Amino acid sequence: MILIDGTFHSQTEIDAKGKAFLAATGIADPRLSVAVCLPETIDWLSAFFAIKRLGASILPLLPGTPLATARKLANEAGCHRLYHGGTTAEWLGEPEDESPRGRLLQMSSGTTGAAKCVARGWDDIERELEDYVGFFREPQDMTPVVACPTTHSYGLICGLLVGLKRGRVPHVVNTANPKHLIKLLRETERPILYSSPAMLHTLARLLPTGEKVHAIMTSGTLLPESWFSTIRAKAERFYQQYGCSEAGCVAINSDLTHPADMGRILPRFTLAEEGSADAPVEIVLNGISRIETKDLGYVRADGILVFISRLDDTVNVSGLNVYPRDVEDQAIAVDDVTDAVAFRVPDSFAGERVALVYSANRMMPSSELRERLIAALQPHQVPMHLVQVAEVPRQANGKISRREIARRFLDGEFNDQKERAS
C-alpha cells in the first residue's frame, strides 16, 4: 500500500495498526475531533485512516511540534482530544450532539496574517481526489515520491491519497537530505516528485549535468524566477498546482513554462469572474460553496489561470496599484541580482510606497539597481527603499511573508544596509 523510507506497509498492517490506535485511545464517537502528533509516519497514517473510516474529525500536527504549540493549535481547531507522542489523551472538551463530524482540520500557513483553522468534510476530500485523478491523467503510471510532510494537505491529499486513488504505491520520504532523495529518485521507476520549492531548488542544483528528474510537481508559493529556471532545466516534466486550504487543489498546469501560470481550473469549480491582464480580479471560486481566495489573477485566452498577487500584498501608491511580482521580476532580471521581494511601507505623502529587499552576487549599490528599475517600471512602481541583504528572508518551504519582512524593515533590522533612494 505505502512505502515509507524504504519499508513497505501493507493495507492489512495499516488497518491493524489503526484499529490498535482506536482501541488504545478509546476513540469510538464520530462526533470527536482529535489532534494527532505522532513521531512515526506509519503510526500517524494508520491513525489517520482509522479516524477517517470511523467518520470522526482529525487535525494532523507535524511531528516534533512542541506540546505547548500542539495544545494551542488543538484548542484553536476546537478539538476534544490531543494525542501528543502516543495514545494518552489530553482532554480538551467534550463533543455535543450538534458537533460537526467527519472533517479534515487544517491550520492555514499564516503567511498573510494569523493562522486559522479550515475544516473540510471527507466527502469534499473524496470529490477532490476524483476530480484530480480524472482531470490530471498524465501521471497515472508514475510513482508518487512524497518528500514533504503528510500532515499537510499537499503531501497527504495530492501526493499520498491521489497516488493510492490511482492504484500506485506512494513512496513517502522523511528526509531533509537532498543527496539521499536523488539516490531514491534514480532507483524509482518513472517518479513524480512532490516536495517543497526549497527542496526542489536544492535538488536541482545538486543534480549532475545532463541528469533530470522524470517529473516534478510544485505548489504552495510562486517560484522566484531564478529558482524556476534552475528547476525547469532539471525536470523532464514540470507541473504546478494551485489551491487554497478551503478548496483543496483548484488548478493544475501540466506544462509549466512560467511560474505565474497556475494552470487550468479543475471541473468541480468555476470562476465568478475571469478578469484580464489589464483588469485582474480576485479569484473567487464557485463550487459547492463560494470561496474567496484573496488572490488576484485572470484567465488567459488559452484557459490558463494566471496569478498576479495576494490582495493583501498589493501596494496602493496614491490610488495606483502596484503588484509586488511586477517589481520583483524586473529586479531579478538585472544581472547579478539573485532574489528579490517587494513589499509595502507607509508613506506620509502617497499613503504607501514600495520597498524592495534583494540579494546579489556582488555588492550592488541601491542607486545602481534603482536606475535599472526606473528604466523598466512606471514611476509609482519604483521602490522608494532598496535594501541589499546576504539572503532574502524565506520560510523553510520557500514561501515569503511580506508582512514579516515589512515588520523587520520597519523595526530597523536592515538599518546597517539600508540606503534610502533620493
N, C-alpha and C positions, 0 to 999 in steps of 0.2 A: 504493500500500500504506500509506504513512505520510507525513503532512505534519509536517515539523519546522521550527518557526519560519518558516512560510510557504513552505518549499521542499518540493515533492513528491518522494518517493523511491520508485521502483517496486520490485516484487518482484525483477525482473531485476537492478537496480542493487544492491540489498541482498545478493542471493545472490552477485554478482560480488565485492563488497567483502568478504564473509565468506570466500569462497574465497581471495582475496588475503591476508587476515589469516592464515589457516591455512598458506598457502604460505610467507609471510614468517616466521612463527614456528616452522614445522616441527611444529605440533601435529597428531598423527595417531593417537595412542594413546588409546582411550576410557577407559583407566584413569587418565588425567591429571586432576588438579584444578588449575585455574588461577584466579588472581586477576587481574582486569582493571580498570584505572583509566585510562580514555582521556578526553581533554578534549572531544572532539566526540561529540555524541549519535549521529549516524549511524554513526560508527566503532564505538562501543560496541555499538549494537544489531546491527550487521552481525556483529560478533564473537560476540555472544550467540546469534544464530540459527544461526551456523555451528557453534559448540561444542555447542549443543543437538542439532543434526542429527547431529553426529558421535557423540553419546552420551557425551561426557565431562562433567565437572563444572565449574561456574563460580561464583566469588564476585564479584559486582558491587561495585565500590567507587565512591563518589561522586566525580565529577570534582573535582579540586583537593585531594584527600586528600594530605597530605604523605607523602613517600616513607617516612619512618620509621614513621608510623602505618599506612600500607598494608602495609609489611613485617610489622609486628606482627599485624595482622588476618589476613594471609595465613597466617602461621605458626600462629595460634590455630585457623584453619579447616583446617589440615592440607594446605594447597595445595602443589603441587610446583613451580609456576612463578608468578612475579609479572610482569605486564606493566604498567609504570607510565609512561604518557605515550607509548608507542609499541610497536614489535614486538620490542624487545630484551628478552630474558628475564633475570630474576634467578632463578637456580636455588635452590630451597629444599629439594629432596629428590627421590627417585626413587619412582615407583609400584611397588607389589609386585603379585604375581599376585592376591592377595586384596583389593586396594584397591577400595573401593566405586566404582561408576561411575554416570554418568547422574543427577547431582543438581544442584539449585539450592542454593547455600550462602548463608546469610544470617546476619548478626550481629544479635542482638536489641538493642533500644534501650538496655538497661541502666538504665532509669529506676527499677527496683526492686532493683538490685544490679548485680553485674558482668555485662557483656555476654557472651553465649555464642553459639556457632555452632549454627545449626539447619540440617539438611540434609533436603531433600525431593526425592524421585525425580521424574523427568519424567513418569512415569505418574500420579503423585499430582497433579501440576500439571494434567495433562490432565483428570483427573476433576473437579478444582475448576472448570475452565473449563466443562465440560459441565453440571455442577451449577448453577453461577452463571447461565449463559445460559438453561438450561431453567427455572429457578425464578423468575428476575427478568426477566420478559419486557417490562415496560413501556418500557425504553429501546431496544428493538430498532431503532427508526427514528431514534434520536438520534445526534448526532455527538459522540464522546468528545473532550473537551478536557482533556488531561493536563497540568496545571500543577503538577506535583510530580515528584520525581526518578524516572526509570525504572530506577534502580539499586535501588529499594526495591520490595517486593512489591506495595504498594498501587498505585503508578503502573505498574509493569511488568505485573502479572498482571491486576488488576481494571480498570485503565484501558486499557492498550495491548492485551494479549493477548485480553481479553474483547471489546474493540472489533473486533479482527481476526476473532475467532470469529463475531461477528455479521455479518461481511461489510462493516463500516464502515471508513472511513479515519480512524484516530485522528489528532488534531491534538496534537502534543507541543509544549509551550511552555516554553522555558528563559528565564524572566524573573522578576524579583522586583518588577517594576513593575506595580502593580495597574491603573493607568490604561491601560497597553498591553493588559492582559488584558481589561478592559472593552471596549475597541475591538474586540478579536478576537471576543469573545462576541457583540457586536452584528452582526458580519459573518458569523457562523456560523449555519447553519440548524439549529434545534432542538438546541442544545448541551446536553450534560450535563457539568458541570464536576467534575473530580477534583482537589482541591487540599488544602493543609493548613488546619486550622481557623484558624490565624492569618491566612493569606491570605484565606480566606473572610470573616473578620470585617472585615478592612481593606477588601476589595472592597465588602461590603455597606454600609459607612459612606460610601463614595465614590459609590455609585450615586445618581443624581438621584431626587428624589421621584417616585413613580409608576412607576419603571422596575424591572423584575425580571429575574432570570436564569431561563431556561427550566427548568433542572433542576440541582440541586446534590447532590453526594454528599459526606458527611463520614465520617471514620474516624480511628481512632488514639487519640483521647482524648475523655473526657466533656466536652462543651462547657460552659463556665461559663454560668449562666443568662442573664446579660446578653448574652453573645455569641450564644447560641442565639436569643434574641428578635430581635436585630438581623438575623441571617442569615435566620431564618424569614420575616421580613417582606419580604425581598428575593428570595425564591425561589418560583416558581410551583409547583415540585415539590421537596420536600426529603427526601432519602434519607439513611439511615445504614447502615453495615455494621460488623459486629463480628467479630473473629477474633483469631488469635494466630499467631506465627511458625511453630509446629509444625504447625498445621492449615490455615492459609490462612483464607479467609472462612468464617465459621461461621453467621452470621445476617444478614438484611437487613430493614430497616424501610422500606417503600415509602411511608409517610405519617407522617413524624416530627412528633410533637406534644410530646414531652418528651425531653430529652437522654439520660435513663437508659434509654429504651425501645430496646433493641438490635434488636428485630425477631423474625422467625420463623426457626427453625432450618432450615438447608438440608437436603435429603433425605438426603445421604450421612452425616449424623450423627444420633445420638440422645443424650439426656442420661441419665447414670447416675441422677440424681435431679432432680426438678423444683422441690422446695422450695416455700416460700410467703413471702408478705410478712412474716409473723410468725416464720418459721423459714427464712431464706435458707440456701443450701448452696453449697459450692464447685461451680463449673461444670465438670463432668467430662464429656468427650466420648467416646462410643463410636463408632468408625468402623472403619477397617482396624486401628487400634490404639487403646488407651485413652490419652487426653490429659488431664492435669490442668492446668487453665489458671491456677490460683492466683487466680481471680476469684470473687467472691461474688455470688450473684444468685438469681433464682427465675423460674418461668414463671407468668404470669397466667392466669386462666381463659380469656382470649381467645387464648392461644397465644403471646403476646409475651414474649420473654426480657427481663427487667429486670436491669440491672447495679446492684449495691449498692456494692461496694468491692473493691479488691485485698485479698486476705487479709493481705498484709504490711502494709497500711495501717491495718488495724483496731486501735483503741486499746483495751486491756484495763484498765479502771479498777476496781480492787478486784473483779475477776471479772466485771464487766459490760462488754459490748462496745459500743463507740461507733464508728459508721461515719462517716468524715470528711464524706461528702457530705451527711448529715443536718444537720451543724453548718453547713457552707458554704451550704446552701440557705436556712437561717434567717438567716444573716448577710447574704447578698446581698439578701434580701427587705426589709432595713432601708433606708429612704430614704437616699440619698446614698452608700451602700456600692456600689462598682463591681466589686470582685473580692475573693475570699477563698479561702484554702487552710488547711485544718485538718491537724494532724499530731501525732504523739506525742512526748512528752518524758518522761524518767524522773522518778519522784516517790518519795521515801523512805517516804511513808505508804501511797499507793494502788498503788504499783508503776509505774503510768503515768498520765499526765494528758494532756488535750487542750490544745494551743496553737493559736493562730489568727493568721495574717498576713493583713491586709486593706488595701485601698486605698479611698479615698472622695473625693468631690468637694470636701470641705472637711476641715479639721482636726476629727476626731471623737475625743474622749477615749475611751479604752478603757472607762472606767466607764459611759459612755453606751451603748456597744454592748453591754456585758456585761448591763446592766439589761434590754435588749430580749431578749437571748438567755435570760436567766433566766426570762422570761415564756413563752418558746416551747419550751424544751428541758427534758429531765429533768435533775436535779441533776448526775448523773455525766457528762452530755454537755457541760455548760457549760465553756468553756475556762478554764483556770487562768491562762494568759498570753494577752494580746491585744496585737498589735503593728501599728500603722499604718505603712505604707510608701508611698512615692510610686507604686510599681508592684509588683505581686506578681510574684516571680520565676517566669518561664516559659521553656521552651525555645523555639527559633525556630518549631517546628511547633505551639506552643500547649500541649504537654504539660507537666505539672508533675512534679517529683521531690520527693516529700515527704521522702525520705531526705536529699536535698541541702539542702532548706530547714531541716530539723531540725538538720543539722550546722552550717549557718551561724548559726542561732539560738543553739545551744549554744556556738559559738565566740565569741559576743558581738558578731557583726556588726551586730545590730539594737539594741545596748545603748542607743544615744543616743535611741531612740524607744520603748524597751520600758517598759511600765508593768505591774507585777505586780498582778493583781487581789487585792483584800483578802479 
